[in-house]
Amino acid sequence: MGSPGHTVLKAWPTPGAASLAFEGRPAPGLKPGRPVSMGQLLAISRDPLAGDLRAPFSATVVGLSPGRIDLAYGQGLSGQVPEPLDLKSLEGEALAAALKSLGVARPGRPPAGEPALVSALSPEPGLDLPAALWLDQKPTLQRGLGLLARLWPGTGITEILPPRFAPLGSSKPVVFRDPFPLTLPSFLRRKVLGLPAPRATGVVGPETLWAMGAVARSGLPLTLIPMTVQGFHYLAPSGVRISDALSAVNLKPMAGDVALLGGLVTGRPTVRLGRGLKAPDLALRLIRSGRLPAPPAPCRLCSLCRLACPLGLPVDALAQAPLAEWPGLHRAAREALAGCGGCGACGLACPSRRPILLLAVAAGAGDPYGRAGNDPPPLGE
């Protein structure tokens, strides 16, 4: 499903292969050697908020292992061609089930009485995809906004916009001028709604609206994901391998290079270049080995990390300890950093580049996006 007339987001060339991760069970009858059609069901997700896995293009299944399906592109192959679903009459739970079947991941609904926040803000450095989608894909986003209202009937929707951005549909949007990291989803809810503790539920980004709007238009499964690769915005097939994505923008990884998935604050590095890209990654950036940050220096006792913390947590008291002692500080960190949302502001503010976010995450800090993943946060962000 392409997007007619897109300008800011480039179309992705047909990939040769895809590697798709999933948590659930493979579709019945799926096995290596079988052809699949674009949009065909590959796996059923066990998470009710995660979309089922659909084939991003016509291909042959070349690998099937627990949690992973590998595809090789094949033009003209015939599998099970999906029939479009009519979403016009659906709402609430019936609409949620249809979206899951079509491969659309849904955000967590806000608590009763609280509005959903539709945010066009770039949540952190390196993630300007939300703004690109808002400027380039407005008709699709408006269609997704209408679907969101039917998905959560009775829930108010408030648009949060940067200055000079036009709203999608609301008459009284909130203009938000604060810098990073208060634009991260969990802290945005705290800032706008005055909540005592940050939570990531109820914040909907343009990438989610785009996915909902895309399937609302055609009724066909979602096969593309918005993605930023080395600063350029694309609509790319899901599952494109990191190595192939970098090759498509004329980048060849060298020994010691690291691929960063996500923004520069909460992004996660990986050297597994055969890993397939998925919607929560949002961005891919190659960091050359010669440009990696220098090893962290001793704490300067400046307390800038504590001043940067949106919650005012005593981060500096823990950051002063030598790195070798950090593994023994988990119990103290759990008590001192209770309520930490994992936004990374402390590490971003540290002039010594000490990996403070690692300590916070190890102590149980929440992810500001509500994500779950095996890749660790980057050192020295």
C-alpha positions, 0 to 999 in steps of 0.5 A: 500500500503506497501513499499517492503523491508523497514527497517528504517520505520516499518510496522504498525500492523492492527489497530482496529479503526480509527478516520478521520477528514475532511473538506468537504462533505461525499461521497454519500451514506456513513452512519453508519453501511455501510462497506467500502473497503480499499481505498474507497472514504469517503469524498471529500475535499473542499480544492483543495490542500488537498487530498480527504479522503480514507478508510485506511483499510476495515472497518465498518462506526461506526460514522459519524458527521460533519467533522469526520468519525469513522471506526471499522476494519472489515476483509473481508467486501466488499464496493466499491473497487477502480479501479487503475488510470493510471497516466502515461499520466497526467500532470499539472491540470489533474494530480493535480485532479487525486492526489486529488482524490487519497487522496494525499495532494499537496504543494503550487506551488512556484511563477513563476520564483522561483524553488521548493525546495525539502528538505531532512533536518529535519526542527526542533528537534523531526522531523527526519522523512525526513532523515529516508524517504530519506535513506529508501525509495529512489525508491519511492521518485524518483518516486515522484520527477518525478511526481512533475516535471509533476505536475509543468511543467516549474518549476525548482527543487532544492534539499536541502540536509544535508552533505553526503546525495545522491541526488534523481536526480539533478546534483547540489544539495545544501548542507545545514549545518545551524542548526535549525530553519533556516531549517524550510520551510519558512526560508529555502526559504528565506535562499536559494533564498534570498527572503525578506519575508518567505513563506512556499509555494514551499518547498516539504518534503520527506513525500510529495514525498513519498505519490506521489511516492506511488500512482504513483507506484500502481495507488491506493488511498493513505492509509498509512502515514509516522509517527514517534511515540516516536522516531520510524518511521512507515508507519501507516494507516491514522486516527489511534487514538493517544491512539491506537498509544501509546498502539502500542509502549507500552505506557499507558497515565497517568493523566496529560500526554500530547501528542505532535503532531509535533516537539519540536519547533512548535509542538502542544500539545493535551489531546484529545487521541481519535483524529486520526493521519493525515499526517501533524502531522508527529510525536507523542510523549508522554510527561509524567506529571512529565517531563513537563517544569517548569512554565516560570520564569521572563525575564532575559533581556538577549535578547537571543530571539532577537538574535535567531530570523532569522529576527532580530525582537524585540521579547525581547521588548515584552517578558519582559512584565509580562505574565498577561499583554500579552493579552493587547499587541496584537496590539503592537505585530502585529506591532513589529512582522510583518513578523514573520513566527512562527518558535519558535526560540525565545522560544527555545532560552529563558533560562526562558522558557517563551512562546514567540511563543504564543505571536507571534501566537496570534499577527498573526504570520504565521505558518512555514509549512503553516498549519491551525489547532485548537490545540494551540502551546505548552507553553514554547517550 
